């Protein structure tokens, strides 16, 4: 009888341990999932190696480029008609701006390349020329928009928002003094090969 009671207690104890372990594992999985979702939602997840794929954004940019470059389309070859884009919230309003850049001879020359910054709704915030990618963000801001550090022409320049626009030619702006910030996000790092290329 004692053996049966001991056996029953052992089975009951084993069953209790298994039931306790299961919720713990579920809690760990739940915690990891919640942490990942939180990091993704707040933008603190490390997704630098993953190209952004937002079909609506690509379609919006494509339509805008067809309007903006309407007069250029006839002169372009098929190889000229592609773009790269990256999102970044320049004014902390929780709405991303779209940086659109090119890397072919039609848009690029000895001083750099052309590109655009589009508002969240697709309207043009800025166009720019003679820019070597990537563009960096400075720790400072002007008119509630982050200042940009742009390699343009033969130097690095600080580009500040003035009267609702960034100057379109960075090469004539204030020369950046000091080292390039190590932790500054690189926007449109086309040479890294991590950004996807889209046709228009």
C-alpha positions as CSV (number, residue, x, y, z in Angstrom):
1,X,0.0,0.0,0.0
2,X,2.8,2.4,0.9
3,X,4.4,1.7,-2.5
4,X,1.2,2.6,-4.3
5,X,0.8,5.8,-2.3
6,X,4.4,6.7,-3.0
7,X,4.0,5.9,-6.7
8,X,0.8,8.0,-6.9
9,X,2.6,10.9,-5.2
10,X,5.5,10.6,-7.6
11,X,3.2,10.6,-10.6
12,X,1.3,13.6,-9.2
13,X,4.5,15.5,-8.5
14,X,5.8,14.7,-12.0
15,X,2.5,15.8,-13.6
16,X,2.5,19.1,-11.5
17,X,6.1,19.9,-12.6
18,X,5.2,19.4,-16.3
19,X,2.2,21.7,-15.9
20,X,4.3,24.3,-14.3
21,X,7.0,24.2,-17.0
22,X,4.5,24.6,-19.9
23,X,3.2,28.0,-18.8
24,X,6.8,29.1,-18.1
25,X,7.8,28.2,-21.7
26,X,4.7,29.9,-23.0
27,X,5.6,33.0,-20.9
28,X,9.1,33.1,-22.4
29,X,7.8,32.8,-25.9
30,X,5.1,35.4,-25.2
31,X,7.7,37.8,-23.6
32,X,10.1,37.4,-26.7
33,X,7.2,38.0,-29.1
34,X,6.0,41.1,-27.2
35,X,9.6,42.4,-27.0
36,X,10.0,42.0,-30.7
37,X,6.7,43.7,-31.5
38,X,7.6,46.6,-29.2
39,X,11.0,47.0,-30.7
40,X,9.6,46.9,-34.2
41,X,6.8,49.4,-33.4
42,X,9.1,51.8,-31.7
43,X,11.8,51.5,-34.4
44,X,14.5,50.2,-32.1
45,X,14.6,46.7,-33.7
46,X,17.8,46.0,-35.6
47,X,16.4,45.7,-39.2
48,X,19.3,47.3,-41.0
49,X,20.1,44.2,-43.0
50,X,16.5,43.9,-44.3
51,X,15.5,46.0,-47.3
52,X,12.2,47.8,-46.7
53,X,9.4,46.4,-48.7
54,X,6.3,48.5,-48.7
55,X,4.3,48.1,-52.0
56,X,2.2,51.2,-51.3
57,X,5.2,53.4,-50.8
58,X,6.9,52.0,-53.9
59,X,3.8,52.7,-56.0
60,X,3.4,56.2,-54.6
61,X,7.1,57.0,-55.3
62,X,6.8,55.5,-58.8
63,X,3.7,57.6,-59.7
64,X,5.4,60.8,-58.3
65,X,8.6,60.2,-60.3
66,X,6.6,59.7,-63.5
67,X,5.1,63.2,-62.9
68,X,8.3,64.9,-61.7
69,X,10.4,63.4,-64.6
70,X,7.7,63.6,-67.3
71,X,9.9,65.8,-69.6
72,X,13.0,63.5,-69.0
73,X,11.4,60.1,-69.8
74,X,12.0,60.2,-73.5
75,X,15.7,60.8,-73.1
76,X,16.1,58.0,-70.5
77,X,17.1,54.5,-71.3
78,X,15.6,51.5,-69.5
79,X,18.7,51.3,-67.3
80,X,18.2,54.9,-66.2
81,X,14.7,54.3,-65.0
82,X,15.2,52.9,-61.5
83,X,15.4,54.3,-58.0
84,X,16.2,53.4,-54.4
85,X,14.3,54.6,-51.4
86,X,14.5,54.7,-47.6
87,X,12.2,56.0,-45.0
88,X,13.2,58.3,-42.1
89,X,11.1,60.6,-39.8
90,X,13.0,63.9,-40.1
91,X,10.8,65.9,-37.8
92,X,9.6,63.4,-35.2
93,X,6.0,63.7,-36.2
94,X,5.6,59.9,-36.3
95,X,5.2,60.1,-40.1
96,X,8.1,59.0,-42.3
97,X,9.6,61.0,-45.1
98,X,10.8,59.2,-48.1
99,X,14.4,59.6,-49.4
100,X,14.5,58.7,-53.1
101,X,17.9,58.4,-54.8
102,X,19.4,57.3,-58.1
103,X,22.8,55.8,-59.0
104,X,23.1,55.9,-62.8
105,X,24.7,58.3,-65.3
106,X,21.5,60.1,-66.1
107,X,21.1,61.4,-62.5
108,X,24.8,61.3,-61.4
109,X,27.8,63.3,-62.4
110,X,31.3,64.0,-61.0
111,X,29.9,65.9,-58.0
112,X,27.3,63.4,-57.0
113,X,23.7,62.4,-57.8
114,X,20.2,63.8,-57.8
115,X,17.3,62.8,-55.6
116,X,14.2,63.8,-53.7
117,X,12.8,63.9,-50.3
118,X,9.0,63.2,-50.3
119,X,6.5,63.9,-47.6
120,X,4.5,61.0,-46.2
121,X,1.7,61.8,-48.6
122,X,4.1,61.7,-51.6
123,X,4.3,65.4,-52.2
124,X,7.8,66.8,-52.7
125,X,9.5,68.2,-49.6
126,X,12.8,68.7,-51.4
127,X,14.8,67.9,-54.5
128,X,18.6,67.9,-54.3
129,X,21.6,67.6,-56.6
130,X,25.3,66.8,-56.4
131,X,24.9,64.4,-53.5
132,X,27.0,61.4,-52.7
133,X,25.1,58.7,-50.8
134,X,24.6,57.9,-48.0
135,X,23.1,61.0,-46.3
136,X,23.7,61.2,-42.5
137,X,21.6,63.0,-39.9
138,X,23.2,65.4,-37.5
139,X,22.3,65.7,-33.8
140,X,21.0,69.3,-34.4
141,X,17.8,70.5,-36.1
142,X,16.5,73.6,-37.8
143,X,12.8,74.5,-38.1
144,X,12.0,71.2,-36.3
145,X,13.7,69.1,-39.0
146,X,17.0,67.3,-38.4
147,X,20.0,68.8,-40.1
148,X,21.6,66.6,-42.7
149,X,25.3,65.8,-43.3
150,X,25.9,65.4,-47.0
151,X,29.0,64.5,-48.9
152,X,28.7,66.8,-51.9
153,X,31.2,67.9,-54.5
154,X,34.6,67.8,-52.9
155,X,33.6,68.0,-49.3
156,X,31.1,67.3,-46.5
157,X,28.4,69.9,-45.8
158,X,25.9,70.6,-43.1
159,X,22.4,71.1,-44.8
160,X,19.8,72.9,-42.7
161,X,16.1,73.4,-43.3
162,X,15.4,77.1,-44.3
163,X,12.0,78.4,-44.9
164,X,10.5,74.9,-45.1
165,X,13.1,73.5,-47.6
166,X,16.5,72.0,-47.5
167,X,18.8,73.8,-50.0
168,X,18.9,71.8,-53.2
169,X,22.7,72.1,-53.8
170,X,24.5,70.8,-50.7
171,X,28.0,71.7,-52.1
172,X,27.5,75.4,-51.5
173,X,26.3,75.0,-47.8
174,X,28.3,75.2,-44.6
175,X,31.3,72.9,-44.5
176,X,30.9,70.2,-41.9
177,X,33.6,70.6,-39.2
178,X,34.7,67.6,-37.1
179,X,34.4,63.9,-37.5
180,X,31.4,62.2,-39.0
181,X,29.1,60.9,-36.2
182,X,29.6,57.2,-35.8
183,X,26.1,56.4,-34.7
184,X,24.3,58.6,-37.2
185,X,21.8,56.7,-39.4
186,X,22.9,56.2,-42.9
187,X,20.1,57.1,-45.3
188,X,20.2,55.8,-48.9
189,X,23.4,53.7,-48.4
190,X,23.1,52.5,-51.9
191,X,26.7,51.2,-52.1
192,X,26.1,48.8,-49.3
193,X,24.0,46.6,-51.6
194,X,21.2,46.3,-48.9
195,X,18.7,48.5,-50.6
196,X,16.3,47.1,-53.3
197,X,16.2,48.7,-56.7
198,X,12.8,49.6,-58.2
199,X,11.8,50.6,-61.7
200,X,9.6,53.5,-62.7
